[in-house]
Amino acid sequence: MIEGRVPIVPEKLFEQLKEGGRLVAVVGNGDLARAMLYRRNGSIGSFAAFDASVQQLPGIVAPKPGFVF
């Protein structure tokens, strides 16, 4: 469980999930974000559970967009 809102879930956390493992995170950029359940079943699947409002977790930032034409 990630104890705070994050703009994205770092790929390093998904790499640590064992087969059948689960990760819960509140993901979003604004005051209202989405609680997500991620599960590894060969690949990572996700399920949006509910809306939530929690404080931003410091230190995790969304990647800057690349070149846009």
PQR file of N, CA, C, O and H, with PARSE charges and radii, in Angstrom:
ATOM      1  N   MET A   1       0.842  -1.163   0.000 -0.4000 1.5000
ATOM      2  CA  MET A   1       0.000   0.000   0.000 -0.0000 2.0000
ATOM      3  C   MET A   1       0.896   1.236   0.000  0.5500 1.7000
ATOM      4  O   MET A   1       1.844   1.330   0.779 -0.5500 1.4000
ATOM      5  N   ILE A   2       0.582   2.175  -0.878 -0.4000 1.5000
ATOM      6  CA  ILE A   2       1.273   3.455  -0.900 -0.0000 2.0000
ATOM      7  C   ILE A   2       0.437   4.404  -0.045  0.5500 1.7000
ATOM      8  O   ILE A   2      -0.746   4.611  -0.318 -0.5500 1.4000
ATOM      9  H   ILE A   2      -0.189   2.099  -1.511  0.4000 1.0000
ATOM     10  N   GLU A   3       1.043   4.970   0.974 -0.4000 1.5000
ATOM     11  CA  GLU A   3       0.309   5.783   1.945 -0.0000 2.0000
ATOM     12  C   GLU A   3       0.344   7.261   1.592  0.5500 1.7000
ATOM     13  O   GLU A   3       0.936   8.057   2.321 -0.5500 1.4000
ATOM     14  H   GLU A   3       2.004   4.802   1.195  0.4000 1.0000
ATOM     15  N   GLY A   4      -0.272   7.631   0.502 -0.4000 1.5000
ATOM     16  CA  GLY A   4      -0.351   9.002   0.033 -0.0000 2.0000
ATOM     17  C   GLY A   4      -0.680   9.000  -1.454  0.5500 1.7000
ATOM     18  O   GLY A   4      -0.575   7.971  -2.121 -0.5500 1.4000
ATOM     19  H   GLY A   4      -0.753   6.985  -0.091  0.4000 1.0000
ATOM     20  N   ARG A   5      -1.087  10.183  -1.976 -0.4000 1.5000
ATOM     21  CA  ARG A   5      -1.427  10.296  -3.400 -0.0000 2.0000
ATOM     22  C   ARG A   5      -0.150  10.421  -4.222  0.5500 1.7000
ATOM     23  O   ARG A   5       0.780  11.131  -3.841 -0.5500 1.4000
ATOM     24  H   ARG A   5      -1.172  11.019  -1.434  0.4000 1.0000
ATOM     25  N   VAL A   6      -0.117   9.726  -5.348 -0.4000 1.5000
ATOM     26  CA  VAL A   6       1.010   9.802  -6.272 -0.0000 2.0000
ATOM     27  C   VAL A   6       0.485  10.116  -7.669  0.5500 1.7000
ATOM     28  O   VAL A   6      -0.610   9.678  -8.023 -0.5500 1.4000
ATOM     29  H   VAL A   6      -0.873   9.149  -5.658  0.4000 1.0000
ATOM     30  N   PRO A   7       1.250  10.872  -8.480 -0.5600 1.5000
ATOM     31  CA  PRO A   7       0.801  11.144  -9.845  0.2800 2.0000
ATOM     32  C   PRO A   7       0.868   9.892 -10.726  0.5500 1.7000
ATOM     33  O   PRO A   7       0.052   9.713 -11.631 -0.5500 1.4000
ATOM     34  N   ILE A   8       1.836   9.042 -10.454 -0.4000 1.5000
ATOM     35  CA  ILE A   8       1.996   7.751 -11.140 -0.0000 2.0000
ATOM     36  C   ILE A   8       2.558   6.756 -10.140  0.5500 1.7000
ATOM     37  O   ILE A   8       3.153   7.149  -9.137 -0.5500 1.4000
ATOM     38  H   ILE A   8       2.499   9.187  -9.719  0.4000 1.0000
ATOM     39  N   VAL A   9       2.375   5.475 -10.406 -0.4000 1.5000
ATOM     40  CA  VAL A   9       3.005   4.444  -9.581 -0.0000 2.0000
ATOM     41  C   VAL A   9       4.362   4.140 -10.211  0.5500 1.7000
ATOM     42  O   VAL A   9       4.428   3.773 -11.384 -0.5500 1.4000
ATOM     43  H   VAL A   9       1.891   5.155 -11.220  0.4000 1.0000
ATOM     44  N   PRO A  10       5.445   4.289  -9.446 -0.5600 1.5000
ATOM     45  CA  PRO A  10       6.774   4.018 -10.007  0.2800 2.0000
ATOM     46  C   PRO A  10       6.898   2.572 -10.496  0.5500 1.7000
ATOM     47  O   PRO A  10       6.450   1.636  -9.835 -0.5500 1.4000
ATOM     48  N   GLU A  11       7.501   2.419 -11.640 -0.4000 1.5000
ATOM     49  CA  GLU A  11       7.684   1.094 -12.246 -0.0000 2.0000
ATOM     50  C   GLU A  11       8.446   0.149 -11.311  0.5500 1.7000
ATOM     51  O   GLU A  11       8.219  -1.061 -11.329 -0.5500 1.4000
ATOM     52  H   GLU A  11       7.865   3.180 -12.178  0.4000 1.0000
ATOM     53  N   LYS A  12       9.339   0.697 -10.506 -0.4000 1.5000
ATOM     54  CA  LYS A  12      10.126  -0.124  -9.567 -0.0000 2.0000
ATOM     55  C   LYS A  12       9.217  -0.875  -8.587  0.5500 1.7000
ATOM     56  O   LYS A  12       9.542  -1.990  -8.178 -0.5500 1.4000
ATOM     57  H   LYS A  12       9.523   1.680 -10.492  0.4000 1.0000
ATOM     58  N   LEU A  13       8.094  -0.283  -8.211 -0.4000 1.5000
ATOM     59  CA  LEU A  13       7.172  -0.969  -7.303 -0.0000 2.0000
ATOM     60  C   LEU A  13       6.487  -2.138  -7.996  0.5500 1.7000
ATOM     61  O   LEU A  13       6.296  -3.192  -7.389 -0.5500 1.4000
ATOM     62  H   LEU A  13       7.830   0.623  -8.543  0.4000 1.0000
ATOM     63  N   PHE A  14       6.116  -1.962  -9.264 -0.4000 1.5000
ATOM     64  CA  PHE A  14       5.513  -3.069 -10.007 -0.0000 2.0000
ATOM     65  C   PHE A  14       6.508  -4.215 -10.171  0.5500 1.7000
ATOM     66  O   PHE A  14       6.119  -5.383 -10.137 -0.5500 1.4000
ATOM     67  H   PHE A  14       6.271  -1.106  -9.756  0.4000 1.0000
ATOM     68  N   GLU A  15       7.775  -3.895 -10.347 -0.4000 1.5000
ATOM     69  CA  GLU A  15       8.801  -4.928 -10.507 -0.0000 2.0000
ATOM     70  C   GLU A  15       8.947  -5.781  -9.252  0.5500 1.7000
ATOM     71  O   GLU A  15       9.380  -6.930  -9.334 -0.5500 1.4000
ATOM     72  H   GLU A  15       8.091  -2.947 -10.374  0.4000 1.0000
ATOM     73  N   GLN A  16       8.591  -5.231  -8.091 -0.4000 1.5000
ATOM     74  CA  GLN A  16       8.730  -5.953  -6.831 -0.0000 2.0000
ATOM     75  C   GLN A  16       7.559  -6.876  -6.524  0.5500 1.7000
ATOM     76  O   GLN A  16       7.644  -7.695  -5.609 -0.5500 1.4000
ATOM     77  H   GLN A  16       8.240  -4.297  -8.025  0.4000 1.0000
ATOM     78  N   LEU A  17       6.465  -6.756  -7.274 -0.4000 1.5000
ATOM     79  CA  LEU A  17       5.294  -7.608  -7.021 -0.0000 2.0000
ATOM     80  C   LEU A  17       5.549  -9.038  -7.471  0.5500 1.7000
ATOM     81  O   LEU A  17       5.981  -9.277  -8.598 -0.5500 1.4000
ATOM     82  H   LEU A  17       6.395  -6.091  -8.018  0.4000 1.0000
ATOM     83  N   LYS A  18       5.281  -9.980  -6.587 -0.4000 1.5000
ATOM     84  CA  LYS A  18       5.353 -11.392  -6.953 -0.0000 2.0000
ATOM     85  C   LYS A  18       4.087 -11.768  -7.715  0.5500 1.7000
ATOM     86  O   LYS A  18       3.122 -11.004  -7.729 -0.5500 1.4000
ATOM     87  H   LYS A  18       4.930  -9.786  -5.671  0.4000 1.0000
ATOM     88  N   GLU A  19       4.084 -12.912  -8.332 -0.4000 1.5000
ATOM     89  CA  GLU A  19       2.902 -13.420  -9.020 -0.0000 2.0000
ATOM     90  C   GLU A  19       1.753 -13.518  -8.019  0.5500 1.7000
ATOM     91  O   GLU A  19       1.900 -14.132  -6.962 -0.5500 1.4000
ATOM     92  H   GLU A  19       4.868 -13.533  -8.320  0.4000 1.0000
ATOM     93  N   GLY A  20       0.603 -12.910  -8.351 -0.4000 1.5000
ATOM     94  CA  GLY A  20      -0.542 -12.876  -7.453 -0.0000 2.0000
ATOM     95  C   GLY A  20      -0.487 -11.735  -6.445  0.5500 1.7000
ATOM     96  O   GLY A  20      -1.424 -11.549  -5.668 -0.5500 1.4000
ATOM     97  H   GLY A  20       0.484 -12.411  -9.209  0.4000 1.0000
ATOM     98  N   GLY A  21       0.619 -10.959  -6.452 -0.4000 1.5000
ATOM     99  CA  GLY A  21       0.769  -9.852  -5.516 -0.0000 2.0000
ATOM    100  C   GLY A  21      -0.136  -8.684  -5.875  0.5500 1.7000
ATOM    101  O   GLY A  21      -0.526  -8.508  -7.029 -0.5500 1.4000
ATOM    102  H   GLY A  21       1.379 -11.111  -7.083  0.4000 1.0000
ATOM    103  N   ARG A  22      -0.461  -7.884  -4.856 -0.4000 1.5000
ATOM    104  CA  ARG A  22      -1.347  -6.734  -5.044 -0.0000 2.0000
ATOM    105  C   ARG A  22      -0.703  -5.475  -4.505  0.5500 1.7000
ATOM    106  O   ARG A  22       0.103  -5.515  -3.575 -0.5500 1.4000
ATOM    107  H   ARG A  22      -0.144  -8.027  -3.918  0.4000 1.0000
ATOM    108  N   LEU A  23      -1.077  -4.350  -5.110 -0.4000 1.5000
ATOM    109  CA  LEU A  23      -0.614  -3.040  -4.681 -0.0000 2.0000
ATOM    110  C   LEU A  23      -1.800  -2.094  -4.727  0.5500 1.7000
ATOM    111  O   LEU A  23      -2.524  -2.047  -5.722 -0.5500 1.4000
ATOM    112  H   LEU A  23      -1.731  -4.318  -5.865  0.4000 1.0000
ATOM    113  N   VAL A  24      -2.004  -1.333  -3.643 -0.4000 1.5000
ATOM    114  CA  VAL A  24      -3.079  -0.350  -3.580 -0.0000 2.0000
ATOM    115  C   VAL A  24      -2.444   1.025  -3.540  0.5500 1.7000
ATOM    116  O   VAL A  24      -1.517   1.263  -2.766 -0.5500 1.4000
ATOM    117  H   VAL A  24      -1.416  -1.372  -2.835  0.4000 1.0000
ATOM    118  N   ALA A  25      -2.946   1.947  -4.384 -0.4000 1.5000
ATOM    119  CA  ALA A  25      -2.412   3.305  -4.443 -0.0000 2.0000
ATOM    120  C   ALA A  25      -3.507   4.276  -4.832  0.5500 1.7000
ATOM    121  O   ALA A  25      -4.414   3.936  -5.591 -0.5500 1.4000
ATOM    122  H   ALA A  25      -3.700   1.754  -5.012  0.4000 1.0000
ATOM    123  N   VAL A  26      -3.415   5.506  -4.299 -0.4000 1.5000
ATOM    124  CA  VAL A  26      -4.292   6.587  -4.731 -0.0000 2.0000
ATOM    125  C   VAL A  26      -3.522   7.371  -5.783  0.5500 1.7000
ATOM    126  O   VAL A  26      -2.479   7.956  -5.490 -0.5500 1.4000
ATOM    127  H   VAL A  26      -2.679   5.783  -3.683  0.4000 1.0000
ATOM    128  N   VAL A  27      -4.037   7.383  -7.009 -0.4000 1.5000
ATOM    129  CA  VAL A  27      -3.314   7.936  -8.150 -0.0000 2.0000
ATOM    130  C   VAL A  27      -4.071   9.122  -8.727  0.5500 1.7000
ATOM    131  O   VAL A  27      -5.267   9.030  -9.005 -0.5500 1.4000
ATOM    132  H   VAL A  27      -4.884   6.908  -7.247  0.4000 1.0000
ATOM    133  N   GLY A  28      -3.364  10.242  -8.906 -0.4000 1.5000
ATOM    134  CA  GLY A  28      -3.971  11.422  -9.499 -0.0000 2.0000
ATOM    135  C   GLY A  28      -3.150  12.663  -9.244  0.5500 1.7000
ATOM    136  O   GLY A  28      -2.188  12.636  -8.476 -0.5500 1.4000
ATOM    137  H   GLY A  28      -2.393  10.316  -8.679  0.4000 1.0000
ATOM    138  N   ASN A  29      -3.529  13.753  -9.890 -0.4000 1.5000
ATOM    139  CA  ASN A  29      -2.788  14.998  -9.756 -0.0000 2.0000
ATOM    140  C   ASN A  29      -3.526  16.070  -8.971  0.5500 1.7000
ATOM    141  O   ASN A  29      -2.903  17.031  -8.519 -0.5500 1.4000
ATOM    142  H   ASN A  29      -4.310  13.775 -10.513  0.4000 1.0000
ATOM    143  N   GLY A  30      -4.815  15.935  -8.800 -0.4000 1.5000
ATOM    144  CA  GLY A  30      -5.588  16.970  -8.124 -0.0000 2.0000
ATOM    145  C   GLY A  30      -6.009  16.547  -6.731  0.5500 1.7000
ATOM    146  O   GLY A  30      -5.562  15.526  -6.207 -0.5500 1.4000
ATOM    147  H   GLY A  30      -5.321  15.154  -9.167  0.4000 1.0000
ATOM    148  N   ASP A  31      -6.885  17.362  -6.140 -0.4000 1.5000
ATOM    149  CA  ASP A  31      -7.382  17.035  -4.811 -0.0000 2.0000
ATOM    150  C   ASP A  31      -8.195  15.751  -4.797  0.5500 1.7000
ATOM    151  O   ASP A  31      -8.200  15.031  -3.798 -0.5500 1.4000
ATOM    152  H   ASP A  31      -7.248  18.191  -6.566  0.4000 1.0000
ATOM    153  N   LEU A  32      -8.882  15.456  -5.894 -0.4000 1.5000
ATOM    154  CA  LEU A  32      -9.659  14.236  -5.989 -0.0000 2.0000
ATOM    155  C   LEU A  32      -8.935  13.264  -6.920  0.5500 1.7000
ATOM    156  O   LEU A  32      -8.705  13.571  -8.090 -0.5500 1.4000
ATOM    157  H   LEU A  32      -8.877  16.041  -6.705  0.4000 1.0000
ATOM    158  N   ALA A  33      -8.584  12.112  -6.405 -0.4000 1.5000
ATOM    159  CA  ALA A  33      -7.834  11.119  -7.178 -0.0000 2.0000
ATOM    160  C   ALA A  33      -8.587   9.791  -7.113  0.5500 1.7000
ATOM    161  O   ALA A  33      -9.671   9.718  -6.535 -0.5500 1.4000
ATOM    162  H   ALA A  33      -8.771  11.862  -5.455  0.4000 1.0000
ATOM    163  N   ARG A  34      -8.019   8.754  -7.700 -0.4000 1.5000
ATOM    164  CA  ARG A  34      -8.677   7.459  -7.791 -0.0000 2.0000
ATOM    165  C   ARG A  34      -7.859   6.408  -7.047  0.5500 1.7000
ATOM    166  O   ARG A  34      -6.660   6.259  -7.283 -0.5500 1.4000
ATOM    167  H   ARG A  34      -7.138   8.813  -8.170  0.4000 1.0000
ATOM    168  N   ALA A  35      -8.525   5.676  -6.139 -0.4000 1.5000
ATOM    169  CA  ALA A  35      -7.872   4.554  -5.468 -0.0000 2.0000
ATOM    170  C   ALA A  35      -7.826   3.397  -6.460  0.5500 1.7000
ATOM    171  O   ALA A  35      -8.851   2.991  -7.008 -0.5500 1.4000
ATOM    172  H   ALA A  35      -9.499   5.797  -5.947  0.4000 1.0000
ATOM    173  N   MET A  36      -6.642   2.881  -6.678 -0.4000 1.5000
ATOM    174  CA  MET A  36      -6.430   1.830  -7.670 -0.0000 2.0000
ATOM    175  C   MET A  36      -5.889   0.574  -6.994  0.5500 1.7000
ATOM    176  O   MET A  36      -5.081   0.647  -6.068 -0.5500 1.4000
ATOM    177  H   MET A  36      -5.809   3.211  -6.233  0.4000 1.0000
ATOM    178  N   LEU A  37      -6.350  -0.578  -7.475 -0.4000 1.5000
ATOM    179  CA  LEU A  37      -5.819  -1.863  -7.062 -0.0000 2.0000
ATOM    180  C   LEU A  37      -5.088  -2.455  -8.257  0.5500 1.7000
ATOM    181  O   LEU A  37      -5.672  -2.638  -9.325 -0.5500 1.4000
ATOM    182  H   LEU A  37      -7.006  -0.638  -8.228  0.4000 1.0000
ATOM    183  N   TYR A  38      -3.816  -2.751  -8.074 -0.4000 1.5000
ATOM    184  CA  TYR A  38      -3.000  -3.373  -9.124 -0.0000 2.0000
ATOM    185  C   TYR A  38      -2.704  -4.805  -8.687  0.5500 1.7000
ATOM    186  O   TYR A  38      -2.490  -5.071  -7.504 -0.5500 1.4000
ATOM    187  H   TYR A  38      -3.341  -2.602  -7.206  0.4000 1.0000
ATOM    188  N   ARG A  39      -2.695  -5.726  -9.656 -0.4000 1.5000
ATOM    189  CA  ARG A  39      -2.407  -7.127  -9.356 -0.0000 2.0000
ATOM    190  C   ARG A  39      -1.565  -7.722 -10.473  0.5500 1.7000
ATOM    191  O   ARG A  39      -1.797  -7.466 -11.655 -0.5500 1.4000
ATOM    192  H   ARG A  39      -2.869  -5.510 -10.616  0.4000 1.0000
ATOM    193  N   ARG A  40      -0.579  -8.527 -10.072 -0.4000 1.5000
ATOM    194  CA  ARG A  40       0.255  -9.209 -11.062 -0.0000 2.0000
ATOM    195  C   ARG A  40      -0.311 -10.603 -11.320  0.5500 1.7000
ATOM    196  O   ARG A  40      -0.361 -11.445 -10.423 -0.5500 1.4000
ATOM    197  H   ARG A  40      -0.391  -8.736  -9.112  0.4000 1.0000
ATOM    198  N   ASN A  41      -0.725 -10.825 -12.533 -0.4000 1.5000
ATOM    199  CA  ASN A  41      -1.158 -12.131 -13.036 -0.0000 2.0000
ATOM    200  C   ASN A  41      -0.472 -12.322 -14.371  0.5500 1.7000
ATOM    201  O   ASN A  41      -1.109 -12.210 -15.418 -0.5500 1.4000
ATOM    202  H   ASN A  41      -0.684 -10.141 -13.262  0.4000 1.0000
ATOM    203  N   GLY A  42       0.807 -12.604 -14.349 -0.4000 1.5000
ATOM    204  CA  GLY A  42       1.592 -12.627 -15.576 -0.0000 2.0000
ATOM    205  C   GLY A  42       1.992 -11.209 -15.934  0.5500 1.7000
ATOM    206  O   GLY A  42       3.180 -10.895 -16.008 -0.5500 1.4000
ATOM    207  H   GLY A  42       1.325 -12.695 -13.499  0.4000 1.0000
ATOM    208  N   SER A  43       1.013 -10.356 -16.155 -0.4000 1.5000
ATOM    209  CA  SER A  43       1.266  -8.929 -16.369 -0.0000 2.0000
ATOM    210  C   SER A  43       0.518  -8.158 -15.276  0.5500 1.7000
ATOM    211  O   SER A  43      -0.205  -8.751 -14.475 -0.5500 1.4000
ATOM    212  H   SER A  43       0.048 -10.611 -16.095  0.4000 1.0000
ATOM    213  N   ILE A  44       0.695  -6.852 -15.250 -0.4000 1.5000
ATOM    214  CA  ILE A  44       0.045  -6.026 -14.241 -0.0000 2.0000
ATOM    215  C   ILE A  44      -1.329  -5.593 -14.746  0.5500 1.7000
ATOM    216  O   ILE A  44      -1.450  -5.000 -15.818 -0.5500 1.4000
ATOM    217  H   ILE A  44       1.282  -6.370 -15.901  0.4000 1.0000
ATOM    218  N   GLY A  45      -2.357  -5.895 -13.964 -0.4000 1.5000
ATOM    219  CA  GLY A  45      -3.710  -5.439 -14.271 -0.0000 2.0000
ATOM    220  C   GLY A  45      -4.135  -4.426 -13.225  0.5500 1.7000
ATOM    221  O   GLY A  45      -3.574  -4.391 -12.131 -0.5500 1.4000
ATOM    222  H   GLY A  45      -2.258  -6.377 -13.093  0.4000 1.0000
ATOM    223  N   SER A  46      -5.123  -3.600 -13.551 -0.4000 1.5000
ATOM    224  CA  SER A  46      -5.561  -2.589 -12.589 -0.0000 2.0000
ATOM    225  C   SER A  46      -7.079  -2.536 -12.513  0.5500 1.7000
ATOM    226  O   SER A  46      -7.786  -2.905 -13.451 -0.5500 1.4000
ATOM    227  H   SER A  46      -5.580  -3.629 -14.441  0.4000 1.0000
ATOM    228  N   PHE A  47      -7.556  -2.065 -11.365 -0.4000 1.5000
ATOM    229  CA  PHE A  47      -8.988  -1.903 -11.111 -0.0000 2.0000
ATOM    230  C   PHE A  47      -9.185  -0.604 -10.342  0.5500 1.7000
ATOM    231  O   PHE A  47      -8.590  -0.414  -9.282 -0.5500 1.4000
ATOM    232  H   PHE A  47      -6.981  -1.765 -10.604  0.4000 1.0000
ATOM    233  N   ALA A  48     -10.021   0.296 -10.871 -0.4000 1.5000
ATOM    234  CA  ALA A  48     -10.336   1.546 -10.183 -0.0000 2.0000
ATOM    235  C   ALA A  48     -11.390   1.245  -9.127  0.5500 1.7000
ATOM    236  O   ALA A  48     -12.495   0.819  -9.461 -0.5500 1.4000
ATOM    237  H   ALA A  48     -10.504   0.142 -11.733  0.4000 1.0000
ATOM    238  N   ALA A  49     -11.058   1.464  -7.845 -0.4000 1.5000
ATOM    239  CA  ALA A  49     -11.944   1.085  -6.750 -0.0000 2.0000
ATOM    240  C   ALA A  49     -12.899   2.205  -6.346  0.5500 1.7000
ATOM    241  O   ALA A  49     -14.108   1.985  -6.274 -0.5500 1.4000
ATOM    242  H   ALA A  49     -10.160   1.810  -7.574  0.4000 1.0000
ATOM    243  N   PHE A  50     -12.371   3.406  -6.081 -0.4000 1.5000
ATOM    244  CA  PHE A  50     -13.210   4.510  -5.631 -0.0000 2.0000
ATOM    245  C   PHE A  50     -12.421   5.807  -5.712  0.5500 1.7000
ATOM    246  O   PHE A  50     -11.200   5.785  -5.868 -0.5500 1.4000
ATOM    247  H   PHE A  50     -11.389   3.584  -6.140  0.4000 1.0000
ATOM    248  N   ASP A  51     -13.115   6.943  -5.605 -0.4000 1.5000
ATOM    249  CA  ASP A  51     -12.466   8.248  -5.558 -0.0000 2.0000
ATOM    250  C   ASP A  51     -11.977   8.500  -4.136  0.5500 1.7000
ATOM    251  O   ASP A  51     -12.597   8.059  -3.168 -0.5500 1.4000
ATOM    252  H   ASP A  51     -14.107   6.961  -5.477  0.4000 1.0000
ATOM    253  N   ALA A  52     -10.853   9.217  -4.021 -0.4000 1.5000
ATOM    254  CA  ALA A  52     -10.285   9.495  -2.708 -0.0000 2.0000
ATOM    255  C   ALA A  52      -9.582  10.843  -2.725  0.5500 1.7000
ATOM    256  O   ALA A  52      -9.150  11.326  -3.772 -0.5500 1.4000
ATOM    257  H   ALA A  52     -10.350   9.575  -4.807  0.4000 1.0000
ATOM    258  N   SER A  53      -9.476  11.435  -1.550 -0.4000 1.5000
ATOM    259  CA  SER A  53      -8.761  12.699  -1.403 -0.0000 2.0000
ATOM    260  C   SER A  53      -7.754  12.536  -0.275  0.5500 1.7000
ATOM    261  O   SER A  53      -8.129  12.512   0.897 -0.5500 1.4000
ATOM    262  H   SER A  53      -9.827  11.043  -0.700  0.4000 1.0000
ATOM    263  N   VAL A  54      -6.491  12.426  -0.623 -0.4000 1.5000
ATOM    264  CA  VAL A  54      -5.411  12.276   0.359 -0.0000 2.0000
ATOM    265  C   VAL A  54      -4.262  13.202  -0.025  0.5500 1.7000
ATOM    266  O   VAL A  54      -4.199  13.688  -1.154 -0.5500 1.4000
ATOM    267  H   VAL A  54      -6.187  12.446  -1.576  0.4000 1.0000
ATOM    268  N   GLN A  55      -3.361  13.441   0.914 -0.4000 1.5000
ATOM    269  CA  GLN A  55      -2.213  14.309   0.681 -0.0000 2.0000
ATOM    270  C   GLN A  55      -1.253  13.692  -0.336  0.5500 1.7000
ATOM    271  O   GLN A  55      -1.097  12.473  -0.408 -0.5500 1.4000
ATOM    272  H   GLN A  55      -3.413  13.046   1.831  0.4000 1.0000
ATOM    273  N   GLN A  56      -0.612  14.568  -1.122 -0.4000 1.5000
ATOM    274  CA  GLN A  56       0.420  14.148  -2.089 -0.0000 2.0000
ATOM    275  C   GLN A  56       1.607  13.570  -1.333  0.5500 1.7000
ATOM    276  O   GLN A  56       2.039  14.141  -0.331 -0.5500 1.4000
ATOM    277  H   GLN A  56      -0.738  15.558  -1.064  0.4000 1.0000
ATOM    278  N   LEU A  57       2.129  12.465  -1.789 -0.4000 1.5000
ATOM    279  CA  LEU A  57       3.319  11.853  -1.218 -0.0000 2.0000
ATOM    280  C   LEU A  57       4.537  12.546  -1.811  0.5500 1.7000
ATOM    281  O   LEU A  57       4.696  12.553  -3.031 -0.5500 1.4000
ATOM    282  H   LEU A  57       1.778  12.001  -2.602  0.4000 1.0000
ATOM    283  N   PRO A  58       5.407  13.132  -0.982 -0.5600 1.5000
ATOM    284  CA  PRO A  58       6.562  13.840  -1.536  0.2800 2.0000
ATOM    285  C   PRO A  58       7.562  12.878  -2.177  0.5500 1.7000
ATOM    286  O   PRO A  58       7.686  11.723  -1.770 -0.5500 1.4000
ATOM    287  N   GLY A  59       8.259  13.371  -3.171 -0.4000 1.5000
ATOM    288  CA  GLY A  59       9.344  12.605  -3.774 -0.0000 2.0000
ATOM    289  C   GLY A  59       8.988  11.822  -5.024  0.5500 1.7000
ATOM    290  O   GLY A  59       9.892  11.352  -5.714 -0.5500 1.4000
ATOM    291  H   GLY A  59       8.158  14.310  -3.502  0.4000 1.0000
ATOM    292  N   ILE A  60       7.727  11.663  -5.342 -0.4000 1.5000
ATOM    293  CA  ILE A  60       7.341  10.942  -6.557 -0.0000 2.0000
ATOM    294  C   ILE A  60       6.715  11.950  -7.507  0.5500 1.7000
ATOM    295  O   ILE A  60       5.677  12.539  -7.203 -0.5500 1.4000
ATOM    296  H   ILE A  60       6.993  12.046  -4.781  0.4000 1.0000
ATOM    297  N   VAL A  61       7.343  12.146  -8.652 -0.4000 1.5000
ATOM    298  CA  VAL A  61       6.846  13.108  -9.625 -0.0000 2.0000
ATOM    299  C   VAL A  61       6.538  12.405 -10.931  0.5500 1.7000
ATOM    300  O   VAL A  61       7.165  11.403 -11.275 -0.5500 1.4000
ATOM    301  H   VAL A  61       8.185  11.668  -8.900  0.4000 1.0000
ATOM    302  N   ALA A  62       5.566  12.939 -11.655 -0.4000 1.5000
ATOM    303  CA  ALA A  62       5.204  12.381 -12.955 -0.0000 2.0000
ATOM    304  C   ALA A  62       6.293  12.726 -13.961  0.5500 1.7000
ATOM    305  O   ALA A  62       6.881  13.804 -13.887 -0.5500 1.4000
ATOM    306  H   ALA A  62       5.057  13.753 -11.375  0.4000 1.0000
ATOM    307  N   PRO A  63       6.566  11.837 -14.886 -0.5600 1.5000
ATOM    308  CA  PRO A  63       7.558  12.167 -15.909  0.2800 2.0000
ATOM    309  C   PRO A  63       7.087  13.327 -16.773  0.5500 1.7000
ATOM    310  O   PRO A  63       5.897  13.466 -17.059 -0.5500 1.4000
ATOM    311  N   LYS A  64       8.030  14.148 -17.180 -0.4000 1.5000
ATOM    312  CA  LYS A  64       7.695  15.262 -18.064 -0.0000 2.0000
ATOM    313  C   LYS A  64       7.354  14.727 -19.444  0.5500 1.7000
ATOM    314  O   LYS A  64       8.010  13.805 -19.930 -0.5500 1.4000
ATOM    315  H   LYS A  64       8.996  14.035 -16.948  0.4000 1.0000
ATOM    316  N   PRO A  65       6.331  15.297 -20.085 -0.5600 1.5000
ATOM    317  CA  PRO A  65       5.973  14.811 -21.419  0.2800 2.0000
ATOM    318  C   PRO A  65       7.121  15.026 -22.395  0.5500 1.7000
ATOM    319  O   PRO A  65       7.852  16.014 -22.317 -0.5500 1.4000
ATOM    320  N   GLY A  66       7.259  14.097 -23.297 -0.4000 1.5000
ATOM    321  CA  GLY A  66       8.275  14.219 -24.331 -0.0000 2.0000
ATOM    322  C   GLY A  66       7.857  15.193 -25.415  0.5500 1.7000
ATOM    323  O   GLY A  66       6.923  15.973 -25.230 -0.5500 1.4000
ATOM    324  H   GLY A  66       6.665  13.295 -23.360  0.4000 1.0000
ATOM    325  N   PHE A  67       8.516  15.151 -26.497 -0.4000 1.5000
ATOM    326  CA  PHE A  67       8.221  16.017 -27.631 -0.0000 2.0000
ATOM    327  C   PHE A  67       6.807  15.754 -28.136  0.5500 1.7000
ATOM    328  O   PHE A  67       6.418  14.607 -28.356 -0.5500 1.4000
ATOM    329  H   PHE A  67       9.274  14.517 -26.648  0.4000 1.0000
ATOM    330  N   VAL A  68       6.048  16.824 -28.315 -0.4000 1.5000
ATOM    331  CA  VAL A  68       4.696  16.720 -28.852 -0.0000 2.0000
ATOM    332  C   VAL A  68       4.645  17.522 -30.124  0.5500 1.7000
ATOM    333  O   VAL A  68       5.029  18.692 -30.124 -0.5500 1.4000
ATOM    334  H   VAL A  68       6.364  17.756 -28.137  0.4000 1.0000
ATOM    335  N   PHE A  69       4.180  16.930 -31.219 -0.4000 1.5000
ATOM    336  CA  PHE A  69       4.147  17.610 -32.504 -0.0000 2.0000
ATOM    337  C   PHE A  69       2.873  18.330 -32.701  0.5500 1.7000
ATOM    338  O   PHE A  69       2.675  18.962 -33.739 -0.5500 1.4000
ATOM    339  H   PHE A  69       3.868  15.980 -31.218  0.4000 1.0000
TER
END
